[in-house]
Amino acid sequence: MSLIGVLTAGAGCGSGSFGSGSAGASETGAVESKATGDVGSEKFPVTEETDENAQSAETSEASTLQSDVSEERLTEGDSVYRGFRIDNVLHDQTEGDIHFHLYVPESYDGTQSYALFITLLGYQGLYFQGVGENIRTEEFAFEAQEYNNRMIIAAPQMNDWGETSADQTIALTRWLLSAYNIDTSRVYIEGYSGGGETLSRVLDKAPELYTAAMMCSSQWDGGYDRITEARTPVYFAVGEADEYYGPEPFRKAVQGIQEAYQEAGLSDEEINSLVKLDVKPSSYFSQGGVTNQHGGGGALFSHDKEMMSWLFSQVRG
C-alpha cells in the first residue's frame, strides 16, 4: 500500500484531483513530486514540501482548495475487484480511518467533471465481516455504471450503521468532492437495509451535499427539517412484506416529509417530485425468483430500471 499526500489540484479543473487510477490499474509504490506523476497506467497528482519561493501563481488556486484536505492522507488499497480499488483508507483528523472501495472510469483525467455515486452497505457488509464484502454481496455499485459512464463510484465499508458511519460518509463525500473534479449537480447516494439507516442520518446532517437519495428496505432514523430545507429528492422502496422492517417505517417517514413540505407551502406536484414511496407487492419478488423480500430486495432493486433511472436522472438546478 502507498501513502499519498492529497494536495494538488487537477490540471484544468476547479477542484483537487487525486485518483487511484483507471479501473484495474496496477498497484503503485509511494511517490512524492510537485507535479502529476505517472506510474505504469496510473496517473495521480502528488506533492512534496516546498518553500514559499518555489510556489508559482499557477498553484495559488490549488493552495486555497487544499486548506480543507491538506491535513488528510490516504492509503491506497493494493487489490482490485471488478474495477474497484479495494480498501482505500482516508485518514481523517476528525472522523478517524474511513475504509472505502473506489471506481474511477478509465476516461477520467480531471479535465471534465464527473458525477459521483456513493452506495452504503447492508447486512454482512460491515468492515469487520470481511474486507470488500459489501460490494461482493451487493450490485448497486456495478449496476450504476450502466446509467452514466462518466461517474466515480465509492462504496464505504463502515463498522456500524449509526452516527459514526453517517459522519464518516459525510467526511468521505466532502473529500471526494475536493479530490476529484465532480459535477456537484450530480451527486447521488443510496443505502440498503442498515445502510439506509446510515443514509437517513446523513440526510439529517448534510442533505445539501447530495442531488438525490434512494432508501431501500430500511427505516428512517433522522429528522425531517434538514432534508426538507435542502429539498433533496428521496426515493423509498420496500417490500410489502419485508421480513425485517416492514413498510410502516417508510410510510411514516414519507408522511413526515410530506407534511413538512406542506407546511413550507409546496404544491402536491412539487412534493411528489421530491419524495416517492414505492411499496413493492409480493408478486414483484416472486417474479424475480426471490422468496425473502428483505434479503431479495438488495438483489432486485439494483436491477430495477425504474428505480435506478429515477435516481440517476435527477439533476440539481
C-alpha positions as CSV (number, residue, x, y, z in Angstrom):
1,M,0.0,0.0,0.0
2,S,1.2,3.6,-0.5
3,L,0.5,6.7,1.5
4,I,-0.1,9.6,-0.9
5,G,-0.4,13.2,0.1
6,V,-3.6,14.8,-1.3
7,L,-2.6,18.3,-2.0
8,T,-2.6,19.2,-5.7
9,A,-5.5,20.4,-7.9
10,G,-6.1,18.6,-11.2
11,A,-4.9,20.3,-14.3
12,G,-7.6,22.3,-16.0
13,C,-10.2,21.7,-13.3
14,G,-11.5,23.7,-10.4
15,S,-11.1,21.1,-7.7
16,G,-8.3,18.9,-6.4
17,S,-7.8,15.7,-8.3
18,F,-6.4,12.6,-6.6
19,G,-7.1,9.3,-8.2
20,S,-6.3,5.7,-7.7
21,G,-6.0,5.5,-11.4
22,S,-8.1,3.8,-14.1
23,A,-10.1,0.7,-13.1
24,G,-7.9,-2.3,-12.9
25,A,-4.6,-0.4,-12.9
26,S,-1.6,-1.8,-11.1
27,E,-0.6,-1.1,-7.6
28,T,1.9,1.8,-7.1
29,G,4.5,2.5,-4.5
30,A,4.8,5.7,-2.5
31,V,5.7,8.6,-4.7
32,E,6.2,12.3,-3.9
33,S,6.6,15.0,-6.6
34,K,5.5,18.5,-7.4
35,A,3.6,17.6,-10.5
36,T,1.2,14.9,-11.7
37,G,3.1,11.6,-11.6
38,D,2.7,8.6,-14.0
39,V,3.4,5.2,-12.7
40,G,2.6,2.4,-15.1
41,S,-1.0,3.1,-16.3
42,E,-1.9,5.1,-13.2
43,K,-2.0,8.9,-13.0
44,F,-2.3,10.8,-9.8
45,P,-1.3,14.3,-8.6
46,V,1.2,14.2,-5.8
47,T,3.2,16.9,-3.9
48,E,6.3,17.4,-1.8
49,E,7.0,20.1,0.8
50,T,8.5,23.2,-0.9
51,D,9.4,26.6,0.5
52,E,7.3,29.7,-0.4
53,N,9.7,30.8,-3.1
54,A,9.1,27.6,-5.1
55,Q,5.4,28.1,-5.3
56,S,4.1,29.7,-8.5
57,A,0.9,31.6,-9.3
58,E,-0.4,28.5,-11.1
59,T,-0.7,26.7,-7.7
60,S,-2.4,29.5,-5.8
61,E,-5.9,28.2,-6.6
62,A,-4.8,24.7,-5.6
63,S,-3.4,26.1,-2.3
64,T,-6.8,27.6,-1.5
65,L,-8.6,24.3,-2.2
66,Q,-6.0,22.4,-0.2
67,S,-6.9,24.1,3.0
68,D,-9.7,21.6,3.8
69,V,-7.8,18.5,2.9
70,S,-4.1,19.2,3.4
71,E,-4.1,17.5,6.8
72,E,-5.6,14.3,5.5
73,R,-3.8,11.4,3.9
74,L,-5.0,8.4,2.0
75,T,-3.6,4.9,2.0
76,E,-4.3,3.3,-1.3
77,G,-5.7,-0.2,-1.5
78,D,-3.5,-2.9,-3.0
79,S,-6.1,-5.0,-4.9
80,V,-8.8,-4.6,-7.5
81,Y,-12.2,-6.3,-7.7
82,R,-14.3,-5.7,-10.8
83,G,-12.7,-2.4,-11.5
84,F,-12.8,-1.2,-7.9
85,R,-9.7,-0.3,-5.9
86,I,-10.3,-2.2,-2.7
87,D,-9.8,-0.9,0.9
88,N,-8.5,2.5,0.4
89,V,-8.3,4.3,3.8
90,L,-8.9,8.0,4.3
91,H,-7.2,9.1,7.5
92,D,-9.4,11.9,8.6
93,Q,-8.3,14.1,11.6
94,T,-11.8,14.3,13.0
95,E,-13.5,11.0,11.9
96,G,-10.6,8.6,12.0
97,D,-9.9,6.0,9.4
98,I,-12.5,5.7,6.7
99,H,-12.3,2.5,4.6
100,F,-13.8,2.6,1.1
101,H,-13.6,1.0,-2.3
102,L,-13.4,3.2,-5.3
103,Y,-14.1,3.0,-9.0
104,V,-12.8,5.7,-11.3
105,P,-13.6,5.3,-15.1
106,E,-10.6,5.0,-17.3
107,S,-11.7,8.0,-19.2
108,Y,-11.4,10.3,-16.2
109,D,-8.4,12.6,-16.4
110,G,-9.5,15.6,-14.3
111,T,-10.3,17.9,-17.2
112,Q,-14.0,17.3,-17.2
113,S,-16.4,17.0,-14.3
114,Y,-17.9,13.6,-13.5
115,A,-20.9,12.5,-11.5
116,L,-20.4,10.9,-8.1
117,F,-22.3,7.9,-6.6
118,I,-22.0,6.6,-3.1
119,T,-23.5,3.3,-2.1
120,L,-24.0,2.4,1.6
121,L,-23.7,-1.2,2.7
122,G,-26.4,-3.5,4.2
123,Y,-26.1,-6.6,6.4
124,Q,-23.0,-8.7,6.1
125,G,-21.1,-5.8,4.6
126,L,-19.5,-4.2,7.7
127,Y,-15.7,-4.0,7.7
128,F,-15.2,-6.5,10.5
129,Q,-17.2,-9.0,8.5
130,G,-14.6,-9.1,5.7
131,V,-12.8,-6.6,3.5
132,G,-14.8,-5.9,0.4
133,E,-17.9,-7.9,1.5
134,N,-20.2,-5.0,0.8
135,I,-19.5,-4.9,-2.9
136,R,-19.2,-8.6,-3.2
137,T,-22.7,-9.1,-1.9
138,E,-24.5,-6.0,-3.4
139,E,-24.8,-4.9,-7.0
140,F,-25.7,-1.2,-6.8
141,A,-22.1,-0.1,-7.4
142,F,-21.8,-2.2,-10.6
143,E,-25.3,-1.6,-12.0
144,A,-24.9,2.2,-11.5
145,Q,-22.2,2.1,-14.2
146,E,-24.9,1.3,-16.8
147,Y,-26.6,4.7,-16.2
148,N,-23.7,7.0,-16.5
149,N,-20.2,6.1,-17.9
150,R,-18.8,9.4,-16.5
151,M,-19.4,8.7,-12.9
152,I,-17.0,8.0,-10.0
153,I,-18.4,5.4,-7.5
154,A,-17.4,5.0,-3.9
155,A,-18.5,2.2,-1.6
156,P,-17.6,3.0,2.0
157,Q,-17.2,0.0,4.3
158,M,-18.1,1.1,7.8
159,N,-18.3,-0.7,11.2
160,D,-21.8,0.4,12.2
161,W,-25.0,1.9,10.9
162,G,-25.2,4.8,13.3
163,E,-23.8,8.3,13.9
164,T,-20.2,7.3,13.3
165,S,-20.9,5.8,9.9
166,A,-23.0,8.9,9.0
167,D,-20.3,11.3,10.0
168,Q,-17.7,9.2,8.1
169,T,-19.9,9.1,5.0
170,I,-20.2,12.9,5.0
171,A,-16.4,13.3,5.5
172,L,-15.7,10.9,2.7
173,T,-18.2,12.7,0.4
174,R,-16.5,16.1,1.1
175,W,-13.1,14.6,0.5
176,L,-14.2,13.1,-2.8
177,L,-15.7,16.5,-3.9
178,S,-12.3,18.1,-3.1
179,A,-10.1,15.4,-4.5
180,Y,-11.9,14.9,-7.9
181,N,-13.4,17.2,-10.5
182,I,-17.0,16.4,-9.6
183,D,-20.2,17.8,-11.1
184,T,-21.9,18.9,-7.9
185,S,-25.3,18.9,-9.7
186,R,-25.0,15.1,-10.0
187,V,-24.0,13.6,-6.6
188,Y,-26.1,10.6,-5.7
189,I,-26.3,8.3,-2.7
190,E,-28.1,5.1,-1.9
191,G,-28.5,2.9,1.2
192,Y,-29.8,-0.6,1.6
193,S,-31.0,-2.1,4.9
194,G,-28.7,-0.9,7.7
195,G,-27.0,1.3,5.1
196,G,-30.4,3.0,4.7
197,E,-30.4,3.8,8.4
198,T,-27.0,5.4,8.0
199,L,-28.3,7.3,4.9
200,S,-31.2,8.8,6.9
201,R,-28.7,10.2,9.4
202,V,-26.6,11.5,6.6
203,L,-29.6,13.3,5.1
204,D,-30.4,14.7,8.6
205,K,-26.9,16.2,8.8
206,A,-25.8,17.3,5.3
207,P,-28.5,16.8,2.7
208,E,-27.2,19.7,0.7
209,L,-24.3,17.6,-0.5
210,Y,-26.5,15.3,-2.5
211,T,-28.6,15.7,-5.6
212,A,-30.9,12.8,-4.8
213,A,-31.0,9.7,-2.5
214,M,-32.5,6.2,-2.6
215,M,-33.6,4.4,0.5
216,C,-34.0,0.6,0.2
217,S,-35.6,-1.8,2.7
218,S,-34.8,0.2,5.7
219,Q,-36.1,2.7,8.2
220,W,-35.7,6.5,8.7
221,D,-33.7,7.4,11.8
222,G,-33.2,11.1,11.1
223,G,-35.4,14.2,11.3
224,Y,-37.3,15.9,8.6
225,D,-36.2,19.6,8.9
226,R,-32.9,19.5,7.1
227,I,-34.0,17.3,4.3
228,T,-37.0,19.5,3.5
229,E,-34.9,22.6,3.8
230,A,-32.4,21.3,1.3
231,R,-35.2,19.8,-0.9
232,T,-33.2,16.8,-1.7
233,P,-35.4,14.2,-3.5
234,V,-35.7,10.8,-1.9
235,Y,-37.0,7.5,-3.3
236,F,-38.2,5.0,-0.7
237,A,-38.5,1.3,-1.8
238,V,-39.5,-1.7,0.3
239,G,-41.4,-4.9,0.0
240,E,-45.0,-5.0,1.3
241,A,-44.0,-8.0,3.5
242,D,-40.4,-7.0,4.3
243,E,-39.4,-9.5,7.0
244,Y,-37.1,-7.2,8.9
245,Y,-38.6,-3.7,8.7
246,G,-41.9,-4.0,7.0
247,P,-43.2,-1.0,5.0
248,E,-44.5,1.1,8.0
249,P,-41.3,2.9,8.9
250,F,-41.1,4.2,5.3
251,R,-44.8,5.2,5.3
252,K,-44.2,7.1,8.5
253,A,-41.1,8.9,7.1
254,V,-42.8,9.8,3.8
255,Q,-45.8,11.2,5.7
256,G,-43.5,13.3,7.9
257,I,-41.6,14.6,4.9
258,Q,-44.7,15.4,3.0
259,E,-46.2,17.2,6.0
260,A,-43.1,19.3,6.3
261,Y,-43.2,20.3,2.7
262,Q,-46.9,21.1,3.0
263,E,-46.1,23.4,5.9
264,A,-43.5,25.1,3.7
265,G,-46.2,25.8,1.1
266,L,-45.2,23.4,-1.6
267,S,-47.8,22.1,-4.0
268,D,-48.7,18.4,-4.3
269,E,-46.9,18.3,-7.6
270,E,-43.7,19.7,-6.1
271,I,-43.9,17.3,-3.2
272,N,-44.4,14.3,-5.4
273,S,-41.3,15.2,-7.3
274,L,-39.3,15.3,-4.0
275,V,-40.5,12.2,-2.2
276,K,-41.6,8.9,-3.7
277,L,-42.8,5.8,-1.8
278,D,-42.6,2.5,-3.7
279,V,-44.0,-0.4,-1.8
280,K,-43.3,-3.5,-3.9
281,P,-46.0,-6.2,-4.0
282,S,-45.2,-9.8,-3.2
283,S,-45.6,-10.6,-6.9
284,Y,-42.6,-8.4,-7.7
285,F,-40.4,-10.7,-5.6
286,S,-41.8,-14.0,-6.7
287,Q,-41.5,-12.9,-10.4
288,G,-37.8,-12.1,-9.6
289,G,-37.3,-15.5,-8.2
290,V,-36.9,-14.2,-4.6
291,T,-38.6,-15.7,-1.6
292,N,-37.2,-13.4,1.1
293,Q,-38.3,-9.8,0.5
294,H,-35.8,-8.1,2.7
295,G,-32.7,-10.0,1.6
296,G,-34.0,-10.3,-2.0
297,G,-34.6,-6.6,-2.2
298,G,-30.9,-5.9,-2.3
299,A,-30.6,-8.1,-5.3
300,L,-33.7,-6.9,-7.2
301,F,-33.7,-3.2,-6.5
302,S,-30.2,-2.7,-8.0
303,H,-31.5,-4.2,-11.3
304,D,-34.8,-2.2,-11.2
305,K,-34.6,0.2,-14.1
306,E,-37.4,2.4,-12.8
307,M,-35.7,2.9,-9.5
308,M,-32.2,3.3,-10.8
309,S,-33.3,5.6,-13.7
310,W,-35.1,7.8,-11.2
311,L,-32.0,8.3,-9.1
312,F,-29.6,9.0,-11.9
313,S,-31.9,11.2,-13.9
314,Q,-32.0,13.8,-11.0
315,V,-30.0,16.9,-11.6
316,R,-29.8,19.8,-9.1
317,G,-30.8,23.0,-10.7
